[in-house]
Amino acid sequence: MRVIVALGGNAVLRRSQKADCEPQVANVANAVKTLAKLAEKHELIITHGNGPQVGLLALESANDPRLTKPYPFDTLGAETQGMIGYWMLQALQNALPGRQVLAMVTQTLVSAVDPAFEKPTKFVGPVYEQDEAAKLVKEYGWTVAADGRYWRRVVPSPAPRRVVETRLISKMVREGVVVICAGGGGIPVIRDEHGRLSGVEAVIDKDSTASMLAEALECDAFLILTDVPRVMKDFGTARQSELAHTTPHELRALDFPAGSMGPKVEAVCRFVETTGDMAAIGELGQAEQILEGSAGTIVTPNARWPLTSTL
């Protein structure tokens, strides 16, 4: 099978951890234990989040007195692609000796008139108490929003239209290369009337880009791997229950938070509706079981994902 995996940001940095290099490298090495098993059986493309990392770099840039202005988000996104891509590249090379692995810096086209530029929603950076967040708004002119009991910075998140390097990624996958790409949803770029690319101030939702890329690469399965075993119906209520096998129609009838599970659900629904193939949301350590149909929330047109000899 051809499988694309979108790793949640918690796979690199957990909420309780400081954003030091060492714990992130250790988290990536742990995640790669699961990814390497998938790569042994399937063609594998890996994408990853970058919210905590790009937010940290943005804060450092804003506080650097040597700069006349902070680095723009497209450049910061490229920095995080290189950093996290390097960690994953090295860990996968160590786990898969003799296998070709490639970490790519990739750009994602967006529309310059996307309404998202007028309404920031994408969480980046660390969490803050409400009073601390209010000070940052006053000091830097940020937009912030509630993320659970905490507050975080939010930035524009335009819809992805195409990964610029899609054809190259496809070529590498066909040649048996494990490809790491579209980190953080890709570097946001627009194309002008002369066909030239330029970066824009935004962060693209990585699950949306992964869904689009999964379709373009004709993937058989699209997995969003995070720290929750399954999507919860009526989360936080007395009626709370896990969803094991479901359909886009059932998921779209439910209500999910816009800043967390909502984009993930939308991404898997769109992929299944467009391709008729399988998508899932589940726990990183259960990736193999998800593909076998015994774990995670599996989304298909008919809510069934039977075991077959091809898995």
Residue pairs with C-beta under 8 A, 6 or more apart in sequence:
1 41
1 42
1 43
1 220
1 221
1 291
1 310
1 311
2 42
2 43
2 45
2 173
2 217
2 218
2 219
2 220
2 221
3 38
3 42
3 43
3 44
3 45
3 219
3 220
3 221
3 222
3 223
3 291
4 44
4 45
4 46
4 47
4 210
4 213
4 214
4 217
4 219
4 221
4 222
4 223
5 35
5 38
5 44
5 45
5 46
5 47
5 223
5 225
5 287
6 47
6 48
6 49
6 206
6 207
6 210
6 222
6 223
6 224
6 225
6 267
7 31
7 46
7 47
7 48
7 49
7 225
7 284
8 49
8 224
8 225
8 226
8 227
8 284
9 48
9 49
9 50
9 51
9 52
10 226
10 227
11 27
11 28
11 31
11 48
11 49
11 225
11 226
11 227
11 284
12 24
12 27
12 28
12 31
12 48
12 49
12 52
12 53
12 84
12 87
13 19
13 23
13 24
13 27
13 52
13 53
14 23
14 27
14 227
15 127
17 23
17 24
17 27
19 52
19 53
19 56
19 126
24 53
24 84
24 87
25 87
28 84
28 87
28 88
28 91
29 91
31 88
31 91
31 284
32 88
32 91
32 92
32 95
33 95
34 225
34 284
34 285
34 287
34 288
35 44
35 46
35 92
35 95
35 287
36 92
36 95
36 96
37 287
37 288
38 44
38 287
38 288
38 291
39 92
39 96
39 99
39 178
40 96
42 291
43 173
43 176
44 178
44 179
45 169
45 173
45 178
45 179
45 181
45 213
45 214
45 217
45 219
46 88
46 178
46 179
46 180
46 181
47 180
47 181
47 182
47 183
47 185
47 206
47 209
47 210
47 213
48 84
48 88
48 180
48 183
48 184
48 206
49 183
49 184
49 206
50 77
50 80
50 81
50 84
50 183
50 184
50 185
50 203
50 206
51 122
51 123
51 124
51 125
51 184
51 203
52 124
52 125
52 126
53 80
53 83
53 84
53 184
54 73
54 76
54 77
54 79
54 80
54 124
54 125
54 184
54 203
55 124
55 125
55 126
55 152
55 153
56 125
56 126
57 71
57 76
57 79
57 80
58 70
58 71
58 73
58 76
58 124
58 125
58 153
59 125
61 67
61 70
61 71
61 76
62 70
62 140
64 70
71 79
72 199
72 201
73 155
73 188
73 199
73 200
73 201
73 202
73 203
74 187
74 188
74 189
74 199
74 200
74 201
74 202
75 199
77 183
77 184
77 185
77 186
77 187
77 188
77 203
78 105
78 187
80 183
80 184
81 103
81 105
81 106
81 183
81 184
81 187
82 103
82 105
84 183
85 103
85 104
85 105
85 180
85 183
86 103
88 103
88 180
89 101
89 102
89 103
89 180
92 99
92 101
92 178
92 180
93 99
93 101
96 178
99 176
99 178
100 175
100 176
100 177
100 178
101 177
101 178
101 179
101 180
102 172
102 177
102 178
102 179
102 180
103 180
103 181
104 165
104 168
104 169
104 179
104 180
104 181
105 187
106 163
106 164
106 165
106 169
106 181
106 182
106 183
106 186
106 187
107 163
107 164
107 165
107 186
107 187
107 188
107 189
107 197
108 160
108 161
108 162
108 163
108 164
108 182
108 185
108 186
108 187
108 188
108 189
108 204
108 209
109 160
109 161
109 162
109 163
109 164
109 189
109 190
109 191
110 158
110 159
110 160
110 161
110 188
110 189
110 190
110 200
110 202
110 204
111 158
111 159
111 161
111 190
112 190
112 200
114 156
114 158
114 159
116 156
116 157
116 158
116 159
116 202
117 156
117 158
117 200
117 202
118 156
119 156
120 143
120 154
120 155
120 156
120 157
121 145
121 154
121 156
121 157
121 258
121 259
122 154
122 155
122 156
122 157
122 202
122 203
122 204
122 205
123 145
123 147
123 152
123 153
123 154
123 259
124 152
124 153
124 154
124 155
124 203
125 152
125 153
126 152
127 147
127 148
127 150
127 151
127 152
128 136
128 144
128 150
128 151
128 152
129 150
129 151
130 151
132 151
133 144
133 151
133 152
134 144
136 142
136 144
136 153
137 143
137 144
142 153
143 153
143 154
143 155
144 151
144 152
144 153
144 154
145 151
145 152
145 154
145 259
147 259
147 260
154 259
155 201
155 202
155 203
156 201
156 202
156 203
157 185
157 202
157 203
157 204
157 205
158 188
158 200
158 202
158 204
159 208
160 185
160 186
160 204
160 205
160 208
160 209
160 212
161 212
162 212
162 216
163 169
163 181
163 182
163 186
163 209
163 212
163 213
163 216
164 189
164 197
165 181
166 213
166 216
166 217
169 179
169 181
169 213
169 217
170 216
170 217
172 179
173 179
173 217
181 213
182 206
182 209
182 210
182 213
183 206
184 203
184 204
184 206
185 203
185 204
185 205
185 206
185 208
185 209
186 204
186 209
187 199
188 199
188 200
188 201
188 202
188 203
188 204
189 197
189 198
189 199
189 200
190 197
190 198
190 200
191 197
192 198
205 263
205 267
207 224
207 263
207 264
207 266
207 267
208 263
208 266
208 267
210 222
210 224
210 267
211 222
211 267
211 268
211 270
211 271
211 279
214 222
214 271
214 275
214 279
215 271
215 274
215 275
218 275
219 277
220 277
220 278
221 277
221 278
221 279
221 280
221 291
222 267
222 268
222 271
222 277
222 278
222 279
222 280
223 279
223 280
223 281
223 282
223 287
223 290
223 291
223 296
224 264
224 267
224 268
224 279
224 280
224 281
224 282
225 282
225 283
225 284
225 287
226 264
226 281
226 282
226 283
226 284
227 283
227 284
228 281
228 282
228 283
229 242
229 282
229 283
229 286
229 295
229 296
230 242
230 243
230 244
230 281
230 282
230 295
230 296
230 297
231 242
231 243
231 246
231 251
231 256
231 261
231 264
231 265
231 281
231 297
232 240
232 241
232 242
232 243
233 239
233 240
233 241
233 242
233 243
233 254
234 240
234 241
235 261
242 297
243 250
243 251
243 297
244 296
244 297
244 298
245 293
245 297
245 298
245 300
245 303
245 304
245 305
246 297
246 298
246 299
246 303
247 272
247 299
247 300
247 301
247 302
247 303
248 268
248 269
248 270
248 272
248 273
248 299
248 301
250 303
251 265
251 268
251 269
251 299
252 265
252 269
254 265
256 262
256 265
264 281
265 281
267 279
268 279
268 280
268 281
268 299
269 279
269 299
271 277
271 279
272 278
272 279
272 299
272 300
272 301
276 301
277 300
278 298
278 299
278 300
278 305
279 298
279 299
279 300
280 290
280 296
280 297
280 298
280 299
281 296
281 297
281 299
282 290
282 295
282 296
282 297
283 295
283 296
286 295
286 296
289 295
289 296
290 296
290 298
291 311
292 307
292 311
293 305
293 306
293 307
298 305
